[in-house]
Amino acid sequence: MPADKQILLGLTTTPGSNWRDKVEEIKQLNLREVALLPTALPTADRQVLYKLLEGTNLDSIPYVHLRDDFTTEEVDYLVSRFKVKTLSCHADVKGYALLDKLPKYNSLICVENFSDEGADKMFTPDYFAKHQVSGLCLDLAHLEESRRTSQRHFKRLTAILQKYPAMVTHVSGTKTSVLFKIFNKTYVDHSLDSLADMNYLKQFPQAYFAKIIVIELENSFLEQLEVKKFLETIIQ
């Protein structure tokens, strides 16, 4: 794998992910860097998480996904304490409002694509220009859903990817139910059962794998280490 690329285990906080257990895993595995996705944590819980992380041997948290209730002071703390280099938000009303609220960190913040055309209506060059977007957070599972759901939408996204750099790439699993198989569709799954659910990644160009690649899974860090090995075999 190229030396300039970095695969980060993801400390997710969605309902299926026990973030307190993940902090303990950081200690047990002596991890020195992880990505942080506090998507489901309100401010008070995030403060508890930060305090717990300070008690680990982490050297850095290179990437953080922002919630709409983040403040400049909170980002200041993360950049200072954990050497955060890249941030992301969703390409929606709340995401752009957050980006506008944090002009100090505009150059570090990238915007993430969704899966469907309706949700991605603000993932456009016009919005990027209006809000001075620095780059993209490319979620490949969402992109795969788009490919399966709407070729028109998929082609629009891939055209955007030719013009705007991906600063971060999110990877997670995709699954197909019996009904979805009939319609040749998939859905994103953040709880991985099998590495086969990540085979879809092999079809995408190497350019879609940014310098920072984040494993966005609820799985334990021990399981994510296996995912990391898998990714290293397909990223050239």
C-alpha positions in Angstrom: 0.0 0.0 0.0 1.3 3.5 -0.8 3.2 5.1 2.1 1.2 8.3 1.7 -2.1 6.6 2.5 -3.4 5.9 6.0 -6.1 3.4 7.0 -7.7 4.4 10.3 -9.8 2.2 12.6 -13.1 3.9 13.3 -14.4 4.8 16.8 -18.0 4.9 15.9 -20.8 5.9 18.3 -24.0 4.7 16.7 -26.4 2.5 18.7 -24.7 -0.8 17.7 -21.2 0.5 18.7 -20.2 0.6 22.4 -17.8 3.5 22.5 -16.8 2.8 26.0 -15.7 -0.7 25.1 -13.8 0.8 22.1 -11.8 3.0 24.5 -10.9 0.0 26.5 -9.8 -1.7 23.3 -7.5 1.2 22.5 -5.8 0.5 25.8 -5.6 -3.3 25.3 -4.3 -3.1 21.8 -2.1 -0.1 22.5 -3.5 1.7 19.5 -1.8 5.0 18.7 -4.3 6.5 16.3 -7.9 6.1 15.4 -10.6 8.0 13.5 -13.5 9.5 15.6 -17.1 9.5 14.4 -19.2 10.9 17.4 -22.3 10.9 15.2 -24.7 9.8 17.9 -23.2 11.6 20.9 -24.5 14.9 22.3 -22.1 17.4 23.7 -22.1 16.1 27.3 -21.3 12.5 26.2 -18.6 13.7 23.9 -16.9 15.4 26.9 -17.0 12.1 28.7 -15.5 10.4 25.7 -12.7 12.9 25.3 -11.7 12.5 29.0 -11.6 8.7 28.6 -9.5 9.1 25.4 -7.0 11.3 27.3 -6.4 8.2 29.5 -5.2 6.1 26.6 -1.9 6.1 24.8 -3.3 7.7 21.6 -0.9 9.9 19.8 -3.4 11.4 17.5 -6.9 11.3 16.0 -6.2 12.4 12.4 -9.8 12.5 11.4 -13.1 13.5 13.1 -16.6 13.6 11.7 -18.4 16.6 13.0 -21.9 16.9 14.4 -23.9 20.1 13.8 -23.6 21.1 17.5 -19.8 21.3 17.5 -18.3 24.7 18.4 -15.0 26.3 17.4 -13.8 25.8 21.0 -14.4 22.0 20.8 -12.6 21.8 17.5 -9.7 23.9 18.9 -9.4 21.3 21.7 -9.4 18.3 19.4 -6.8 19.9 17.1 -4.6 20.9 20.0 -5.0 17.7 22.1 -5.3 15.0 19.5 -3.6 16.6 16.4 -6.7 16.4 14.2 -5.9 17.2 10.6 -9.1 16.5 8.7 -12.8 17.0 9.5 -16.0 16.3 7.7 -19.7 17.1 7.8 -22.7 16.1 5.7 -23.6 18.0 2.6 -27.0 19.2 3.9 -28.5 22.2 5.5 -27.1 21.5 9.0 -23.7 20.5 7.6 -23.3 23.7 5.6 -24.5 25.8 8.5 -21.8 24.1 10.6 -19.1 24.7 8.0 -20.1 28.4 7.8 -19.9 28.6 11.6 -16.3 27.3 11.6 -14.5 29.5 9.1 -11.2 29.0 11.0 -11.2 25.4 10.0 -12.7 25.7 6.5 -9.6 24.3 4.9 -9.8 21.1 7.0 -13.5 20.3 6.5 -14.8 18.1 3.6 -18.4 17.2 2.8 -19.8 13.7 2.6 -22.1 12.2 -0.1 -25.3 10.4 0.7 -26.7 7.4 -1.1 -29.8 8.7 -2.9 -30.4 11.6 -5.3 -32.9 13.4 -3.0 -30.5 13.5 -0.1 -27.6 14.5 -2.3 -29.4 17.6 -3.7 -26.9 19.8 -1.9 -23.8 17.7 -3.0 -23.2 20.0 -6.0 -20.5 22.3 -7.2 -22.8 25.3 -6.7 -23.1 24.5 -3.0 -19.3 23.8 -2.8 -18.5 27.2 -4.1 -21.1 29.0 -2.0 -19.7 27.5 1.2 -16.1 27.4 0.2 -15.8 23.6 0.4 -12.2 22.4 0.4 -12.8 18.8 -0.7 -14.9 15.7 -0.4 -15.5 12.9 2.1 -16.2 10.1 -0.2 -18.4 7.3 1.3 -17.9 4.3 -1.0 -20.7 2.3 0.5 -23.1 5.2 -0.2 -21.6 5.5 -3.7 -22.2 1.8 -4.3 -25.8 2.2 -3.3 -26.1 5.1 -5.7 -24.6 2.9 -8.5 -27.2 0.2 -7.8 -30.1 2.6 -7.4 -29.7 5.3 -10.1 -27.2 5.4 -12.9 -28.1 9.1 -13.5 -27.2 9.9 -9.9 -24.1 7.7 -10.0 -22.8 9.4 -13.2 -23.4 12.8 -11.6 -21.4 11.9 -8.5 -18.5 10.4 -10.5 -18.4 13.5 -12.7 -18.0 15.6 -9.5 -15.2 13.2 -8.3 -13.2 14.1 -11.4 -13.2 17.8 -10.4 -13.0 17.8 -6.6 -10.4 15.9 -4.5 -11.4 13.3 -2.0 -9.8 14.3 1.3 -11.2 11.3 3.1 -12.7 8.0 2.1 -15.2 6.1 4.3 -15.5 2.3 3.9 -18.1 0.1 5.4 -20.1 -3.0 4.3 -22.9 -3.4 1.8 -25.5 -6.2 1.9 -28.3 -7.4 -0.3 -31.5 -8.8 0.9 -33.7 -11.2 -1.1 -35.9 -8.4 -2.2 -33.0 -6.2 -3.0 -31.4 -8.9 -5.1 -34.5 -8.9 -7.3 -34.0 -5.2 -8.0 -30.2 -5.4 -8.0 -29.9 -3.1 -5.0 -27.7 -3.0 -1.9 -27.9 -1.3 1.4 -25.1 0.1 3.6 -24.3 -2.0 6.7 -22.1 -0.6 9.5 -22.0 -4.0 11.2 -19.8 -6.3 9.1 -20.5 -10.1 9.2 -18.1 -11.1 6.4 -15.2 -9.5 4.4 -17.2 -10.5 1.4 -19.5 -7.6 2.1 -16.6 -5.3 1.2 -15.7 -6.9 -2.2 -17.6 -4.1 -3.9 -14.6 -1.9 -3.1 -12.5 -3.7 -5.7 -14.4 -2.2 -8.6 -13.6 1.5 -7.8 -10.6 3.4 -9.1 -7.6 3.7 -6.9 -8.2 7.5 -7.0 -11.3 7.0 -4.9 -9.2 5.9 -2.0 -8.0 9.2 -0.4 -4.9 9.7 1.7 -7.1 9.1 4.8 -9.2 6.0 4.6 -11.6 5.5 7.5 -13.2 2.2 8.5 -16.7 3.2 9.4 -17.9 0.1 11.2 -19.5 -0.7 14.5 -17.3 -3.8 14.8 -14.7 -4.1 17.5 -11.2 -2.8 16.8 -9.9 -6.3 16.8 -12.3 -7.2 13.9 -11.5 -3.9 12.2 -7.8 -4.9 12.1 -8.8 -7.7 9.8 -10.7 -5.3 7.6 -7.6 -3.1 7.5 -5.5 -6.1 6.3 -8.1 -6.7 3.6 -8.0 -3.1 2.5 -4.3 -3.1 2.3 -4.5 -5.9 -0.4 -6.8 -3.9 -2.7 -5.3 -0.4 -2.3 -2.3 -0.2 -4.6 
